[in-house]
Amino acid sequence: MRIGLDGLPLNQQLTGVGYYTLELARALAEHSPDSQFNIISPRPYIFQDPAPSGRDGLPANIRLVSARTNLVTRRWWSIGLPRYLAKHPHDVFHGTNFEVPLWTNGRCATVITIHDLSLLLHPRTHQARSVRRAQRRLPRMADAATIVITPTESVREEVCEQLGITREKVLAVPEAARRVFRPMAPHEAEVIRRRLRINDDFLLFVGTIEPRKDLRTLVQAFEEVAQVHKTLQLVIAGKRGWLVEDLLKQIRNSRFADRIRLTGYLDDEDLRALYSSCRVFVYPSIYEGFGLPPLEAMACGATVITTRIPSVVEVCDDAALLVDPASSTALVREIREVLTNENLRTKLEKASLRRASEYSWKQTAGLTLEVYEEAVKRFRKTLAAS
């Protein structure tokens, strides 16, 4: 097969969707060496950490395509990409970031990944213009696609209900922690922590800083716990997103502000060191489509406390301690329990490694290829009937 993938998530500092696109492309190419995978973008590519061997560590059957645009074709999804696909035939185009070409003129099947519906279900946690765009475009994109992929069954149900899509059109394909995330030796992690000015007694959060992650509740819980645990730090690792002013003010005004570290965006080895050596990884998000950071933490053997929301329960199962969203009281209780109960922490560390091992990008690629094959089948059947 000849498969196109959306390259726009690889035009900026890599976070969730960018890593999903890159890891999926690598795994697909390894899983199906006879297929050609073209990552297509009208903008230059930016890789934060290219692998040391090969062209950005990519298999030979992946090609990075920089499509030329003009004043007309820079309207990428409605004009530029459809024209590109008309000139360069593909069997399938996969929009890995909520978007697909709005028309293909009978040229190829399309698959769209809808990672979550936070813009529709939790609009107050996003900027108003992003919400308006999602309300306008998401239903159109889901309708235009041959098949919709979601990362969990819970998001599958939400897509069917909120966007009016039939269950047969929506398929859940789980993601996985990236291969780089595995336990790091304590002495190696210590060197990295020292450079980042982080001691050996800390709680960790990883992710883009935005309201949906509910870091205000985490800071509030930390302030309670820190009164007793005198050396404990709270480390928040991730780039600043949107609507962060209230959180930053809360941190500045905290009496434990000197024990709260905002590291900014970190590379994979730094993250691996923190995941591997934190006392507890805490992820208090009020809504997720999948929740990769908890799974990454588990892959490094961390004890995880996160929220009892459908997608996270589906992914973490019984390998994490679960609390109700927005409950600082419950968060304080579970953090204190883990910090003082060595047997519980050891049990959860083992459960974390076991649960993380049940997910792999090889599995994700295999299931995604099955989706592509089904999409081509359905697309050709529709063409024949028209």
LUMVEXKE-502162 format. One record per residue (C-alpha): residue in one letter; y, z, x. Coordinates in steps of 0.001 Angstrom, whole numbers, plus 500000, padded with zeros to 6 digits. Example, Ala and Ser with C-alpha at 12.3 -4.5 7.8 and 13.67 -1.06 7.14 Angstrom:
<sites>
<site rest="a" north="495500" up="507800" east="512300"/>
<site rest="s" north="498940" up="507140" east="513670"/>
</sites>
This chain:
<sites>
<site rest="m" north="500000" up="500000" east="500000"/>
<site rest="r" north="503632" up="499532" east="500928"/>
<site rest="i" north="505568" up="502638" east="499935"/>
<site rest="g" north="509286" up="503383" east="500055"/>
<site rest="l" north="510700" up="506907" east="500233"/>
<site rest="d" north="514231" up="508163" east="499697"/>
<site rest="g" north="515890" up="508685" east="503086"/>
<site rest="l" north="519105" up="510314" east="501843"/>
<site rest="p" north="517728" up="513886" east="502260"/>
<site rest="l" north="517371" up="513081" east="505990"/>
<site rest="n" north="521071" up="512280" east="506445"/>
<site rest="q" north="522175" up="515894" east="506792"/>
<site rest="q" north="521099" up="519221" east="508269"/>
<site rest="l" north="517554" up="519658" east="507019"/>
<site rest="t" north="516874" up="522251" east="504339"/>
<site rest="g" north="514397" up="522336" east="501451"/>
<site rest="v" north="514362" up="518752" east="500144"/>
<site rest="g" north="514942" up="517269" east="503601"/>
<site rest="y" north="511963" up="519139" east="505026"/>
<site rest="y" north="509890" up="518171" east="501971"/>
<site rest="t" north="510702" up="514489" east="502509"/>
<site rest="l" north="509968" up="514556" east="506242"/>
<site rest="e" north="506767" up="516607" east="506051"/>
<site rest="l" north="505464" up="514563" east="503134"/>
<site rest="a" north="506150" up="511267" east="504946"/>
<site rest="r" north="504325" up="512474" east="508086"/>
<site rest="a" north="501351" up="513759" east="506123"/>
<site rest="l" north="501148" up="510609" east="503990"/>
<site rest="a" north="501184" up="508367" east="507067"/>
<site rest="e" north="498437" up="510417" east="508742"/>
<site rest="h" north="496355" up="510504" east="505564"/>
<site rest="s" north="496652" up="506757" east="504883"/>
<site rest="p" north="496980" up="504966" east="508253"/>
<site rest="d" north="496511" up="501517" east="506658"/>
<site rest="s" north="499551" up="501972" east="504405"/>
<site rest="q" north="503158" up="501298" east="505430"/>
<site rest="f" north="505770" up="503944" east="504673"/>
<site rest="n" north="509436" up="502946" east="504759"/>
<site rest="i" north="512036" up="505710" east="504585"/>
<site rest="i" north="515096" up="503935" east="503172"/>
<site rest="s" north="518713" up="505079" east="503352"/>
<site rest="p" north="522185" up="503516" east="503320"/>
<site rest="r" north="523419" up="506221" east="505721"/>
<site rest="p" north="522535" up="507233" east="509320"/>
<site rest="y" north="519644" up="509652" east="509857"/>
<site rest="i" north="520142" up="513118" east="511302"/>
<site rest="f" north="517176" up="515080" east="512619"/>
<site rest="q" north="517932" up="518650" east="513566"/>
<site rest="d" north="514803" up="519119" east="515682"/>
<site rest="p" north="512932" up="515912" east="516500"/>
<site rest="a" north="509428" up="516461" east="517804"/>
<site rest="p" north="509097" up="515959" east="521578"/>
<site rest="s" north="506526" up="513161" east="521408"/>
<site rest="g" north="506987" up="509762" east="519795"/>
<site rest="r" north="509916" up="508459" east="517809"/>
<site rest="d" north="511088" up="511693" east="516151"/>
<site rest="g" north="507419" up="512687" east="516064"/>
<site rest="l" north="506734" up="510091" east="513344"/>
<site rest="p" north="503442" up="508162" east="513073"/>
<site rest="a" north="503554" up="504431" east="513855"/>
<site rest="n" north="503206" up="503439" east="510188"/>
<site rest="i" north="506513" up="505101" east="509256"/>
<site rest="r" north="509680" up="503055" east="509585"/>
<site rest="l" north="513215" up="504409" east="509263"/>
<site rest="v" north="515206" up="501765" east="507395"/>
<site rest="s" north="519009" up="501803" east="507493"/>
<site rest="a" north="520018" up="499529" east="504640"/>
<site rest="r" north="523356" up="497781" east="504900"/>
<site rest="t" north="525737" up="498188" east="501968"/>
<site rest="n" north="529058" up="496726" east="500878"/>
<site rest="l" north="531649" up="497646" east="498260"/>
<site rest="v" north="529197" up="496709" east="495505"/>
<site rest="t" north="525823" up="497834" east="496895"/>
<site rest="r" north="527079" up="501223" east="498061"/>
<site rest="r" north="526470" up="502211" east="494437"/>
<site rest="w" north="523044" up="502961" east="495767"/>
<site rest="w" north="520855" up="503973" east="492832"/>
<site rest="s" north="522231" up="501488" east="490310"/>
<site rest="i" north="522848" up="498447" east="492554"/>
<site rest="g" north="522161" up="498875" east="496283"/>
<site rest="l" north="518582" up="500167" east="496211"/>
<site rest="p" north="517426" up="497925" east="493337"/>
<site rest="r" north="518739" up="494905" east="495272"/>
<site rest="y" north="517037" up="496096" east="498463"/>
<site rest="l" north="513691" up="496484" east="496653"/>
<site rest="a" north="514104" up="493040" east="495097"/>
<site rest="k" north="514434" up="491505" east="498578"/>
<site rest="h" north="511816" up="493735" east="500234"/>
<site rest="p" north="508839" up="494227" east="497872"/>
<site rest="h" north="507105" up="497598" east="497721"/>
<site rest="d" north="504212" up="498853" east="495618"/>
<site rest="v" north="505879" up="502214" east="494954"/>
<site rest="f" north="509242" up="503823" east="495584"/>
<site rest="h" north="509267" up="507641" east="495712"/>
<site rest="g" north="512547" up="509397" east="494997"/>
<site rest="t" north="511991" up="512745" east="496717"/>
<site rest="n" north="515277" up="514284" east="495573"/>
<site rest="f" north="515585" up="513947" east="491784"/>
<site rest="e" north="516608" up="510247" east="491823"/>
<site rest="v" north="514998" up="506794" east="491579"/>
<site rest="p" north="516483" up="503298" east="491221"/>
<site rest="l" north="517663" up="502854" east="487653"/>
<site rest="w" north="516056" up="499441" east="487459"/>
<site rest="t" north="513506" up="497562" east="489545"/>
<site rest="n" north="513348" up="494352" east="487490"/>
<site rest="g" north="509565" up="494579" east="487341"/>
<site rest="r" north="509284" up="494825" east="491127"/>
<site rest="c" north="507560" up="498164" east="491759"/>
<site rest="a" north="506422" up="501458" east="490326"/>
<site rest="t" north="508645" up="504492" east="490837"/>
<site rest="v" north="507786" up="508165" east="491327"/>
<site rest="i" north="510374" up="510942" east="491179"/>
<site rest="t" north="510034" up="514529" east="492417"/>
<site rest="i" north="511899" up="517046" east="490269"/>
<site rest="h" north="511784" up="520202" east="492369"/>
<site rest="d" north="513290" up="522489" east="489742"/>
<site rest="l" north="515641" up="522550" east="486761"/>
<site rest="s" north="518030" up="525224" east="487996"/>
<site rest="l" north="521074" up="523042" east="487278"/>
<site rest="l" north="520051" up="522860" east="483622"/>
<site rest="l" north="518504" up="526311" east="483137"/>
<site rest="h" north="520906" up="528367" east="485294"/>
<site rest="p" north="524179" up="526400" east="485263"/>
<site rest="r" north="526318" up="529449" east="486101"/>
<site rest="t" north="524721" up="529620" east="489550"/>
<site rest="h" north="525995" up="526132" east="490435"/>
<site rest="q" north="529300" up="524328" east="490756"/>
<site rest="a" north="530437" up="522801" east="487463"/>
<site rest="r" north="530554" up="519214" east="488764"/>
<site rest="s" north="526947" up="519437" east="489982"/>
<site rest="v" north="525846" up="520717" east="486579"/>
<site rest="r" north="527638" up="517903" east="484749"/>
<site rest="r" north="526050" up="515313" east="487030"/>
<site rest="a" north="522568" up="516733" east="486487"/>
<site rest="q" north="523034" up="516880" east="482723"/>
<site rest="r" north="524028" up="513227" east="482765"/>
<site rest="r" north="521567" up="511826" east="485305"/>
<site rest="l" north="518366" up="513884" east="485301"/>
<site rest="p" north="517158" up="512732" east="481858"/>
<site rest="r" north="517888" up="509101" east="482798"/>
<site rest="m" north="516052" up="509357" east="486109"/>
<site rest="a" north="513006" up="511057" east="484585"/>
<site rest="d" north="512888" up="508419" east="481862"/>
<site rest="a" north="513201" up="505565" east="484379"/>
<site rest="a" north="510365" up="506793" east="486627"/>
<site rest="t" north="506757" up="505696" east="486150"/>
<site rest="i" north="505509" up="509210" east="487000"/>
<site rest="v" north="507276" up="512542" east="487590"/>
<site rest="i" north="506020" up="514971" east="490256"/>
<site rest="t" north="506793" up="518700" east="490062"/>
<site rest="p" north="505809" up="521308" east="492675"/>
<site rest="t" north="504281" up="523742" east="490177"/>
<site rest="e" north="502758" up="523791" east="486717"/>
<site rest="s" north="505611" up="526004" east="485528"/>
<site rest="v" north="508205" up="523358" east="486423"/>
<site rest="r" north="505962" up="520737" east="484825"/>
<site rest="e" north="506178" up="522656" east="481553"/>
<site rest="e" north="509963" up="522980" east="481895"/>
<site rest="v" north="510418" up="519253" east="482551"/>
<site rest="c" north="508346" up="518331" east="479509"/>
<site rest="e" north="510252" up="520769" east="477306"/>
<site rest="q" north="513796" up="520265" east="478614"/>
<site rest="l" north="513714" up="516512" east="479259"/>
<site rest="g" north="511394" up="515482" east="476447"/>
<site rest="i" north="508815" up="513924" east="478784"/>
<site rest="t" north="505158" up="513656" east="477759"/>
<site rest="r" north="502693" up="515784" east="479742"/>
<site rest="e" north="500767" up="512671" east="480801"/>
<site rest="k" north="503815" up="511423" east="482691"/>
<site rest="v" north="504341" up="514647" east="484665"/>
<site rest="l" north="501933" up="515787" east="487411"/>
<site rest="a" north="502111" up="518988" east="489471"/>
<site rest="v" north="501566" up="518590" east="493222"/>
<site rest="p" north="501939" up="521810" east="495285"/>
<site rest="e" north="503871" up="521862" east="498549"/>
<site rest="a" north="503068" up="523894" east="501682"/>
<site rest="a" north="504595" up="525778" east="504579"/>
<site rest="r" north="505402" up="523496" east="507493"/>
<site rest="r" north="502883" up="523481" east="510317"/>
<site rest="v" north="505308" up="525133" east="512736"/>
<site rest="f" north="505088" up="528380" east="510779"/>
<site rest="r" north="502327" up="530572" east="512190"/>
<site rest="p" north="502353" up="534088" east="513689"/>
<site rest="m" north="504343" up="534455" east="516914"/>
<site rest="a" north="503353" up="536890" east="519647"/>
<site rest="p" north="505460" up="540082" east="519505"/>
<site rest="h" north="506885" up="539685" east="523026"/>
<site rest="e" north="508011" up="536117" east="522264"/>
<site rest="a" north="509637" up="537181" east="518990"/>
<site rest="e" north="511432" up="540027" east="520771"/>
<site rest="v" north="513148" up="537629" east="523187"/>
<site rest="i" north="514513" up="535575" east="520287"/>
<site rest="r" north="515560" up="538637" east="518299"/>
<site rest="r" north="517439" up="540010" east="521283"/>
<site rest="r" north="519400" up="536762" east="521580"/>
<site rest="l" north="520233" up="536949" east="517856"/>
<site rest="r" north="521240" up="540641" east="518160"/>
<site rest="i" north="518520" up="541781" east="515756"/>
<site rest="n" north="516541" up="544947" east="516404"/>
<site rest="d" north="512865" up="545502" east="515635"/>
<site rest="d" north="513477" up="547277" east="512315"/>
<site rest="f" north="514788" up="544778" east="509763"/>
<site rest="l" north="514429" up="543264" east="506313"/>
<site rest="l" north="514628" up="539488" east="506177"/>
<site rest="f" north="515836" up="536893" east="503694"/>
<site rest="v" north="515710" up="533150" east="504456"/>
<site rest="g" north="517321" up="530411" east="502376"/>
<site rest="t" north="520582" up="528750" east="501459"/>
<site rest="i" north="523128" up="531380" east="500454"/>
<site rest="e" north="523893" up="530713" east="496788"/>
<site rest="p" north="524051" up="532752" east="493546"/>
<site rest="r" north="520538" up="531838" east="492331"/>
<site rest="k" north="519030" up="533749" east="495270"/>
<site rest="d" north="520614" up="536962" east="493933"/>
<site rest="l" north="521513" up="538338" east="497335"/>
<site rest="r" north="523969" up="540736" east="495726"/>
<site rest="t" north="521005" up="542657" east="494304"/>
<site rest="l" north="519349" up="542605" east="497735"/>
<site rest="v" north="522463" up="544015" east="499428"/>
<site rest="q" north="522690" up="546719" east="496787"/>
<site rest="a" north="519034" up="547652" east="497315"/>
<site rest="f" north="519464" up="547631" east="501091"/>
<site rest="e" north="522362" up="550084" east="500837"/>
<site rest="e" north="520088" up="552528" east="499015"/>
<site rest="v" north="517233" up="552194" east="501497"/>
<site rest="a" north="519507" up="552263" east="504555"/>
<site rest="q" north="520662" up="555786" east="503754"/>
<site rest="v" north="517238" up="557101" east="504781"/>
<site rest="h" north="516126" up="554416" east="507254"/>
<site rest="k" north="518907" up="554854" east="509798"/>
<site rest="t" north="518072" up="551925" east="512097"/>
<site rest="l" north="517153" up="549378" east="509428"/>
<site rest="q" north="519026" up="546062" east="509406"/>
<site rest="l" north="519291" up="543402" east="506714"/>
<site rest="v" north="519103" up="539880" east="508142"/>
<site rest="i" north="520194" up="536969" east="505946"/>
<site rest="a" north="519258" up="533665" east="507577"/>
<site rest="g" north="520510" up="530399" east="506119"/>
<site rest="k" north="523524" up="528200" east="505754"/>
<site rest="r" north="526274" up="529059" east="503302"/>
<site rest="g" north="525984" up="527127" east="500074"/>
<site rest="w" north="528321" up="527478" east="497097"/>
<site rest="l" north="529975" up="530261" east="495110"/>
<site rest="v" north="529419" up="532777" east="497928"/>
<site rest="e" north="532778" up="534583" east="497864"/>
<site rest="d" north="531639" up="537567" east="495769"/>
<site rest="l" north="528636" up="538173" east="498047"/>
<site rest="l" north="530701" up="537968" east="501224"/>
<site rest="k" north="533233" up="540427" east="499772"/>
<site rest="q" north="530393" up="542796" east="498835"/>
<site rest="i" north="529062" up="542666" east="502407"/>
<site rest="r" north="532518" up="543208" east="503962"/>
<site rest="n" north="533080" up="546250" east="501749"/>
<site rest="s" north="529636" up="547755" east="502332"/>
<site rest="r" north="529498" up="550989" east="504303"/>
<site rest="f" north="526503" up="549424" east="506065"/>
<site rest="a" north="528303" up="546163" east="506869"/>
<site rest="d" north="527605" up="546631" east="510582"/>
<site rest="r" north="523858" up="546571" east="509818"/>
<site rest="i" north="523948" up="543354" east="507755"/>
<site rest="r" north="523527" up="540197" east="509880"/>
<site rest="l" north="524410" up="536725" east="508590"/>
<site rest="t" north="522833" up="534440" east="511159"/>
<site rest="g" north="523744" up="531081" east="509649"/>
<site rest="y" north="521359" up="528127" east="509886"/>
<site rest="l" north="518512" up="528737" east="512350"/>
<site rest="d" north="516038" up="526385" east="513994"/>
<site rest="d" north="512317" up="526642" east="513303"/>
<site rest="e" north="511370" up="528732" east="516332"/>
<site rest="d" north="514066" up="531287" east="515534"/>
<site rest="l" north="512875" up="531462" east="511929"/>
<site rest="r" north="509275" up="531766" east="513040"/>
<site rest="a" north="510198" up="534705" east="515269"/>
<site rest="l" north="511963" up="536488" east="512411"/>
<site rest="y" north="509220" up="535780" east="509878"/>
<site rest="s" north="506626" up="537071" east="512352"/>
<site rest="s" north="508400" up="540320" east="513244"/>
<site rest="c" north="510273" up="541476" east="510119"/>
<site rest="r" north="509237" up="544736" east="508487"/>
<site rest="v" north="509478" up="543055" east="505074"/>
<site rest="f" north="510468" up="539605" east="503869"/>
<site rest="v" north="512472" up="539977" east="500640"/>
<site rest="y" north="513188" up="537055" east="498306"/>
<site rest="p" north="514958" up="538213" east="495120"/>
<site rest="s" north="515608" up="534765" east="493599"/>
<site rest="i" north="516095" up="534604" east="489832"/>
<site rest="y" north="514641" up="531080" east="489613"/>
<site rest="e" north="512583" up="528771" east="491844"/>
<site rest="g" north="510719" up="525510" east="491522"/>
<site rest="f" north="508205" up="526478" east="494189"/>
<site rest="g" north="509654" up="528995" east="496631"/>
<site rest="l" north="508903" up="527723" east="500121"/>
<site rest="p" north="510457" up="530604" east="502130"/>
<site rest="p" north="507982" up="533203" east="500793"/>
<site rest="l" north="505096" up="530884" east="501687"/>
<site rest="e" north="506560" up="530247" east="505153"/>
<site rest="a" north="506845" up="533999" east="505653"/>
<site rest="m" north="503230" up="534445" east="504536"/>
<site rest="a" north="502096" up="531760" east="506988"/>
<site rest="c" north="503604" up="533929" east="509750"/>
<site rest="g" north="501843" up="537047" east="508460"/>
<site rest="a" north="504842" up="538763" east="506867"/>
<site rest="t" north="504702" up="541283" east="504055"/>
<site rest="v" north="506504" up="539675" east="501106"/>
<site rest="i" north="508425" up="541196" east="498216"/>
<site rest="t" north="509686" up="538676" east="495699"/>
<site rest="t" north="510458" up="538261" east="492014"/>
<site rest="r" north="508111" up="538044" east="489068"/>
<site rest="i" north="509120" up="534560" east="487925"/>
<site rest="p" north="506603" up="531892" east="486819"/>
<site rest="s" north="506675" up="529543" east="489820"/>
<site rest="v" north="506606" up="532331" east="492410"/>
<site rest="v" north="503737" up="534101" east="490638"/>
<site rest="e" north="501883" up="530764" east="490613"/>
<site rest="v" north="502414" up="530232" east="494347"/>
<site rest="c" north="502131" up="533761" east="495747"/>
<site rest="d" north="499496" up="535096" east="493350"/>
<site rest="d" north="498498" up="538636" east="494382"/>
<site rest="a" north="499517" up="538253" east="498044"/>
<site rest="a" north="503075" up="539512" east="497415"/>
<site rest="l" north="504628" up="542531" east="495757"/>
<site rest="l" north="506466" up="541345" east="492640"/>
<site rest="v" north="509550" up="542884" east="491022"/>
<site rest="d" north="511571" up="541987" east="487949"/>
<site rest="p" north="514537" up="539698" east="488700"/>
<site rest="a" north="517944" up="541370" east="489178"/>
<site rest="s" north="516432" up="544875" east="489363"/>
<site rest="s" north="517762" up="546689" east="492414"/>
<site rest="t" north="515886" up="549829" east="491305"/>
<site rest="a" north="512518" up="548027" east="491456"/>
<site rest="l" north="513461" up="546393" east="494752"/>
<site rest="v" north="514380" up="549756" east="496314"/>
<site rest="r" north="511088" up="551264" east="495137"/>
<site rest="e" north="508924" up="548493" east="496623"/>
<site rest="i" north="510852" up="548279" east="499907"/>
<site rest="r" north="510534" up="552032" east="500413"/>
<site rest="e" north="506819" up="551887" east="499619"/>
<site rest="v" north="506154" up="549145" east="502159"/>
<site rest="l" north="508266" up="550783" east="504883"/>
<site rest="t" north="506396" up="554076" east="504569"/>
<site rest="n" north="502862" up="552860" east="503791"/>
<site rest="e" north="501268" up="551289" east="506855"/>
<site rest="n" north="497956" up="550640" east="505060"/>
<site rest="l" north="499700" up="548726" east="502285"/>
<site rest="r" north="501661" up="546647" east="504778"/>
<site rest="t" north="498493" up="545767" east="506729"/>
<site rest="k" north="496725" up="544794" east="503506"/>
<site rest="l" north="499599" up="542560" east="502427"/>
<site rest="e" north="499879" up="540909" east="505849"/>
<site rest="k" north="496230" up="539860" east="505633"/>
<site rest="a" north="496696" up="538685" east="502047"/>
<site rest="s" north="499730" up="536642" east="503128"/>
<site rest="l" north="497824" up="534732" east="505795"/>
<site rest="r" north="494942" up="534099" east="503408"/>
<site rest="r" north="497201" up="532804" east="500627"/>
<site rest="a" north="499271" up="530565" east="502910"/>
<site rest="s" north="496094" up="528981" east="504295"/>
<site rest="e" north="495266" up="527722" east="500793"/>
<site rest="y" north="498181" up="525271" east="500958"/>
<site rest="s" north="498525" up="522355" east="503362"/>
<site rest="w" north="500547" up="519162" east="503694"/>
<site rest="k" north="497253" up="517291" east="504065"/>
<site rest="q" north="496350" up="518418" east="500548"/>
<site rest="t" north="499845" up="517554" east="499297"/>
<site rest="a" north="499635" up="514078" east="500815"/>
<site rest="g" north="496201" up="513399" east="499326"/>
<site rest="l" north="497336" up="514387" east="495839"/>
<site rest="t" north="500587" up="512425" east="496206"/>
<site rest="l" north="498688" up="509281" east="497210"/>
<site rest="e" north="496597" up="509678" east="494057"/>
<site rest="v" north="499861" up="509807" east="492095"/>
<site rest="y" north="501045" up="506587" east="493777"/>
<site rest="e" north="497805" up="504817" east="492915"/>
<site rest="e" north="498046" up="505978" east="489299"/>
<site rest="a" north="501707" up="504913" east="489137"/>
<site rest="v" north="500849" up="501396" east="490360"/>
<site rest="k" north="498055" up="501187" east="487792"/>
<site rest="r" north="500325" up="502244" east="484931"/>
<site rest="f" north="503155" up="500003" east="486115"/>
<site rest="r" north="500923" up="496915" east="486249"/>
<site rest="k" north="499454" up="497726" east="482855"/>
<site rest="t" north="502957" up="497952" east="481371"/>
<site rest="l" north="503932" up="494635" east="483003"/>
<site rest="a" north="500829" up="492913" east="481652"/>
<site rest="a" north="501558" up="494178" east="478164"/>
<site rest="s" north="505183" up="493019" east="478167"/>
</sites>
